[in-house]
Amino acid sequence: MIQRNTSGVYYKDGAFLPEQDGPAAGLPAPETAREGTMAWSILSSHNSSGSRDRLAIRFDAMASHDITYVGIIQTARASGMTEFPLPYVLTNCHNSLCAVGGTINEDDHVFGLSAAKKYGGEFVPAHQAGIHSYMRERYAAGPVAVTLRKRVPFGAGLGGGSSDATAVVLAMNELFGLGLPEPELVACAAALGSDTAFFVRNSPQRCTGRGERMEPFPLDLAGRTLVLAKPAACVSTREAYAGVCPAVPAVPLGDRLLRPLDTWQAEVKNDFEPSVFAVHPVVRTVKERLLEAGARFASMSGSGSAVYGIFDAAPDPASLRMPGGTELFLSAL
């Protein structure tokens, strides 16, 4: 039986209550109850009018199947639109597939793909279930405000910016319960930079390509101490790469790192060091001081200017005799 209500209703204990009976049943006033609904929280957070009675909804992203996006794009084009002002995903839906006997309507496919290329949208191959999954995985996370407390020194070759970016990716996955598998997280991180993917995993990795292709590396330095020294000088990534001359080594780095630690100083080299040392002699001095203090191995980190040393035991910081302005960090491995 269908019952029609001309006013608002409450739903409590499996039954509907007319709006006027709500307060007597201990329920909040309609205005208060409305503000506690999921729909209200979504609409109010996207309302740009400032009025609760005249909503002006701002969308985070949009998705349309062919029957809808044809009209939207034609209208937008007629209005003079040159690009989509928000992420817009287009696809062919199952209606098109059914209408043409299980094949994609070629006209719709070409129209959607060309529109995505021209106006900046994303074209997803058909089936509606596919676009639902795509939108959930790519756009389910709403706007967030990120406060960054910078603890990793910048201009140091330590991947500070890259690790910050990847930390946000991992936090979003956890915060919004996206449940993205590691390959997806790696792909998301890799889209942000060249060495960002490394920070998805908390273990030694051998990275190739531009840093996005990784494989676990059996490096074990347990029981030793890592001393990281960051001189006052900073090295920009552009500066470092402008001075390096890459070359293919006779013995791959991975093979050399599998040899005893005592062989590393002679065999494991950082190709950025010569050009950086020439411009910033203090970086060379920091490396020399670490070796003089007993480091089994010392090297500039990445493109610099930080230098690290591997010690058998934690050294006395005073014995390192570092140049003025040098920051020291010690960590047990």
C-alpha positions as CSV (number, residue, x, y, z in Angstrom):
1,M,0.0,0.0,0.0
2,I,1.3,3.4,-0.9
3,Q,0.7,6.3,1.5
4,R,1.2,9.9,0.4
5,N,2.5,12.5,2.9
6,T,2.1,16.2,2.1
7,S,4.6,17.3,4.8
8,G,7.9,16.1,6.1
9,V,8.2,12.9,8.0
10,Y,10.5,11.3,10.5
11,Y,11.7,7.7,10.3
12,K,12.1,6.0,13.7
13,D,12.1,2.3,14.8
14,G,11.0,1.2,11.4
15,A,8.0,3.5,11.1
16,F,7.3,6.9,9.6
17,L,6.1,9.8,11.9
18,P,4.4,12.9,10.5
19,E,6.5,16.0,11.0
20,Q,4.2,17.5,13.6
21,D,4.4,14.4,15.8
22,G,8.2,14.4,16.0
23,P,8.8,16.7,19.0
24,A,6.2,14.8,21.1
25,A,8.2,11.6,20.3
26,G,11.4,13.2,21.6
27,L,12.8,13.9,18.2
28,P,14.6,17.2,17.3
29,A,12.8,20.0,15.5
30,P,12.7,19.5,11.7
31,E,15.3,22.2,11.0
32,T,17.8,20.6,13.5
33,A,17.0,17.1,12.3
34,R,17.6,18.1,8.7
35,E,21.1,19.4,9.5
36,G,22.0,16.0,10.9
37,T,21.4,14.2,7.7
38,M,24.1,13.0,5.3
39,A,22.5,14.9,2.4
40,W,22.6,18.1,4.4
41,S,26.3,17.7,5.2
42,I,27.1,17.2,1.5
43,L,24.9,20.0,0.2
44,S,26.0,22.5,2.8
45,S,29.7,21.8,2.2
46,H,29.2,22.4,-1.5
47,N,26.8,25.4,-1.3
48,S,28.5,28.6,-2.5
49,S,25.5,30.9,-2.2
50,G,25.6,31.4,1.6
51,S,21.9,30.8,1.8
52,R,20.3,27.6,3.0
53,D,17.1,28.3,1.0
54,R,18.7,29.1,-2.4
55,L,21.4,26.6,-3.0
56,A,24.2,27.1,-5.5
57,I,26.0,23.8,-5.6
58,R,29.7,23.7,-6.5
59,F,30.7,20.2,-7.8
60,D,34.1,18.6,-7.0
61,A,33.9,16.4,-10.2
62,M,31.4,15.2,-12.7
63,A,30.7,12.0,-14.6
64,S,28.4,11.5,-17.5
65,H,27.5,8.6,-19.8
66,D,26.9,9.3,-23.5
67,I,23.2,10.1,-23.3
68,T,24.0,12.9,-20.8
69,Y,27.3,14.3,-21.9
70,V,26.3,14.9,-25.5
71,G,23.8,17.5,-24.4
72,I,26.1,19.0,-21.7
73,I,29.0,19.4,-24.1
74,Q,26.9,20.9,-26.9
75,T,25.4,23.4,-24.4
76,A,28.8,24.2,-23.0
77,R,30.3,24.6,-26.4
78,A,27.6,27.0,-27.5
79,S,28.2,29.1,-24.4
80,G,31.9,29.5,-25.4
81,M,33.5,27.0,-23.0
82,T,37.1,26.3,-23.9
83,E,37.9,23.7,-21.2
84,F,36.1,21.9,-18.4
85,P,36.3,23.9,-15.2
86,L,36.4,20.8,-13.0
87,P,37.4,17.1,-13.5
88,Y,34.9,15.6,-15.9
89,V,34.7,11.9,-16.7
90,L,32.9,10.7,-19.8
91,T,31.9,7.2,-20.8
92,N,29.6,5.1,-22.9
93,C,26.9,3.4,-20.9
94,H,25.2,0.0,-21.2
95,N,22.2,1.6,-23.0
96,S,24.4,2.2,-26.0
97,L,25.8,-1.3,-25.9
98,C,22.3,-2.8,-25.8
99,A,21.0,-0.6,-28.6
100,V,23.6,-1.7,-31.1
101,G,23.6,-5.4,-30.2
102,G,26.5,-5.4,-27.8
103,T,29.0,-3.2,-29.6
104,I,30.0,0.4,-28.7
105,N,28.2,3.1,-30.8
106,E,31.1,4.4,-32.8
107,D,29.7,7.9,-33.1
108,D,29.3,8.3,-29.3
109,H,32.7,6.8,-28.7
110,V,34.4,9.2,-31.1
111,F,32.4,12.2,-29.8
112,G,33.3,11.4,-26.1
113,L,36.9,10.7,-26.8
114,S,37.4,13.8,-28.9
115,A,35.6,16.0,-26.4
116,A,37.8,14.7,-23.6
117,K,40.9,15.5,-25.6
118,K,39.7,19.0,-26.6
119,Y,38.2,20.2,-23.3
120,G,40.4,18.3,-20.8
121,G,38.1,15.6,-19.6
122,E,38.8,11.9,-19.0
123,F,37.3,9.2,-21.2
124,V,36.7,5.8,-19.6
125,P,35.7,2.8,-21.8
126,A,32.2,1.6,-21.4
127,H,30.2,0.1,-18.9
128,Q,28.4,2.0,-16.2
129,A,29.8,-0.2,-13.5
130,G,33.3,0.8,-14.7
131,I,32.7,4.5,-14.4
132,H,31.2,4.0,-10.9
133,S,34.3,2.2,-9.8
134,Y,36.5,4.8,-11.5
135,M,34.9,7.8,-9.8
136,R,34.9,6.1,-6.4
137,E,38.6,5.3,-6.7
138,R,39.8,8.5,-8.3
139,Y,37.4,11.2,-6.9
140,A,35.8,9.8,-3.7
141,A,38.2,11.8,-1.5
142,G,36.9,15.2,-0.8
143,P,38.8,18.5,-0.3
144,V,41.3,18.4,2.5
145,A,43.5,21.0,4.2
146,V,47.0,19.9,4.8
147,T,49.4,21.4,7.4
148,L,53.0,20.6,6.7
149,R,55.5,20.7,9.5
150,K,58.8,20.5,7.6
151,R,61.3,18.4,9.5
152,V,63.4,17.0,6.7
153,P,65.9,19.7,5.5
154,F,65.3,21.1,2.1
155,G,67.9,21.5,-0.6
156,A,69.6,18.4,0.9
157,G,69.0,15.6,-1.5
158,L,67.0,13.7,1.0
159,G,63.7,13.5,-0.9
160,G,61.9,15.7,1.6
161,G,59.4,17.1,-0.8
162,S,58.8,13.8,-2.5
163,S,58.2,12.0,0.9
164,D,55.8,14.8,1.9
165,A,53.8,14.3,-1.3
166,T,53.7,10.5,-0.9
167,A,52.7,10.9,2.8
168,V,49.6,12.9,1.6
169,V,48.7,10.1,-0.9
170,L,49.0,7.5,1.9
171,A,47.1,9.6,4.4
172,M,44.2,10.2,1.9
173,N,44.0,6.5,1.2
174,E,43.7,5.8,5.0
175,L,41.6,8.8,5.9
176,F,38.9,8.2,3.3
177,G,39.1,4.4,3.5
178,L,39.8,4.1,-0.2
179,G,41.5,0.7,0.2
180,L,43.8,1.3,-2.8
181,P,46.3,-1.6,-3.3
182,E,50.0,-0.9,-3.3
183,P,50.3,-0.9,-7.1
184,E,47.6,1.9,-7.2
185,L,49.4,3.8,-4.5
186,V,52.7,3.5,-6.3
187,A,51.0,4.8,-9.5
188,C,49.4,7.8,-7.7
189,A,52.7,8.7,-6.1
190,A,54.7,8.3,-9.3
191,A,52.3,10.8,-11.0
192,L,53.6,13.5,-8.6
193,G,57.3,13.2,-9.1
194,S,60.3,11.1,-10.1
195,D,61.2,9.6,-6.7
196,T,57.9,9.8,-4.9
197,A,56.9,6.1,-5.5
198,F,59.9,5.0,-3.4
199,F,58.3,6.3,-0.2
200,V,55.2,4.0,-0.6
201,R,57.4,1.2,0.8
202,N,59.2,1.4,4.0
203,S,62.2,-0.8,3.0
204,P,65.3,-0.8,0.9
205,Q,64.4,-0.8,-2.8
206,R,66.3,-0.8,-6.1
207,C,64.8,1.8,-8.3
208,T,65.0,2.1,-12.0
209,G,63.3,4.2,-14.7
210,R,62.7,7.6,-13.2
211,G,62.4,6.0,-9.8
212,E,58.9,4.5,-10.2
213,R,60.0,0.9,-11.0
214,M,61.1,-0.8,-7.7
215,E,62.2,-4.1,-6.5
216,P,63.1,-5.1,-2.9
217,F,66.9,-5.0,-2.2
218,P,68.5,-7.2,0.4
219,L,70.4,-4.5,2.3
220,D,71.1,-5.1,5.9
221,L,72.9,-2.5,8.1
222,A,71.3,-3.6,11.4
223,G,73.3,-2.7,14.5
224,R,75.1,0.3,12.9
225,T,74.5,4.0,13.3
226,L,73.7,6.5,10.6
227,V,75.0,10.0,11.0
228,L,73.4,12.6,8.7
229,A,75.1,16.0,8.4
230,K,73.4,18.9,6.6
231,P,75.7,21.9,6.0
232,A,74.3,25.4,5.7
233,A,74.7,25.2,1.9
234,C,71.7,24.1,-0.1
235,V,71.8,22.6,-3.6
236,S,68.9,23.0,-6.0
237,T,67.9,19.9,-8.0
238,R,68.4,21.9,-11.2
239,E,71.9,23.0,-10.2
240,A,72.9,19.4,-9.4
241,Y,71.6,17.9,-12.6
242,A,73.1,20.6,-14.7
243,G,76.6,19.6,-13.5
244,V,76.3,15.8,-13.6
245,C,77.6,13.6,-16.4
246,P,75.8,10.2,-16.2
247,A,77.5,7.1,-17.4
248,V,76.8,3.4,-17.3
249,P,79.1,1.7,-14.7
250,A,81.0,-1.4,-15.6
251,V,79.6,-3.1,-12.4
252,P,76.0,-2.4,-11.6
253,L,75.4,-0.5,-8.4
254,G,73.3,-3.3,-7.0
255,D,76.2,-5.7,-7.3
256,R,78.6,-3.4,-5.6
257,L,76.2,-2.8,-2.7
258,L,76.1,-6.6,-2.1
259,R,79.8,-6.6,-1.4
260,P,81.3,-6.0,2.1
261,L,80.8,-2.5,3.6
262,D,84.6,-2.0,3.7
263,T,84.6,-2.0,-0.1
264,W,82.0,0.6,-0.6
265,Q,84.1,3.7,-0.2
266,A,86.3,2.7,-3.1
267,E,83.5,1.2,-5.3
268,V,80.3,3.1,-4.5
269,K,80.3,6.6,-6.0
270,N,77.8,9.4,-6.2
271,D,78.2,11.1,-9.6
272,F,76.8,14.3,-8.3
273,E,79.7,14.8,-5.9
274,P,82.4,16.3,-8.2
275,S,80.3,19.2,-9.5
276,V,78.6,19.9,-6.2
277,F,82.0,19.8,-4.3
278,A,83.4,22.3,-6.8
279,V,80.6,24.8,-6.2
280,H,80.1,24.0,-2.5
281,P,83.4,23.0,-0.9
282,V,81.8,22.8,2.5
283,V,80.0,19.6,1.4
284,R,83.3,18.0,0.7
285,T,84.6,19.1,4.1
286,V,81.6,17.5,5.8
287,K,82.2,14.2,4.0
288,E,85.9,14.2,5.0
289,R,85.1,14.9,8.6
290,L,82.8,11.9,8.8
291,L,85.5,9.6,7.4
292,E,88.1,11.1,9.8
293,A,85.7,10.4,12.7
294,G,85.6,6.7,11.8
295,A,82.7,6.3,9.3
296,R,83.0,3.0,7.5
297,F,81.4,4.7,4.5
298,A,80.4,8.3,3.7
299,S,78.7,9.8,0.7
300,M,76.7,12.8,-0.3
301,S,73.0,12.0,-0.3
302,G,71.4,12.2,-3.7
303,S,71.9,15.6,-5.3
304,G,73.2,17.1,-2.0
305,S,73.9,18.9,0.1
306,A,73.4,16.5,3.0
307,V,76.1,13.9,3.6
308,Y,75.7,10.6,5.5
309,G,78.1,8.3,7.2
310,I,77.7,4.7,8.4
311,F,79.4,4.0,11.8
312,D,79.8,0.8,13.7
313,A,78.7,2.7,16.9
314,A,77.3,6.1,17.6
315,P,80.1,8.7,17.6
316,D,80.5,11.7,19.9
317,P,79.0,14.6,17.9
318,A,81.8,16.8,19.3
319,S,84.4,14.6,17.7
320,L,83.0,15.2,14.2
321,R,84.3,18.8,14.1
322,M,81.7,20.0,11.6
323,P,81.7,23.4,9.9
324,G,79.6,26.1,11.4
325,G,75.9,25.9,10.7
326,T,75.9,22.1,10.1
327,E,72.9,20.2,11.4
328,L,73.5,16.7,12.7
329,F,71.1,13.8,13.0
330,L,71.9,10.3,14.4
331,S,69.8,7.2,14.0
332,A,70.3,3.6,15.0
333,L,69.9,1.2,12.0
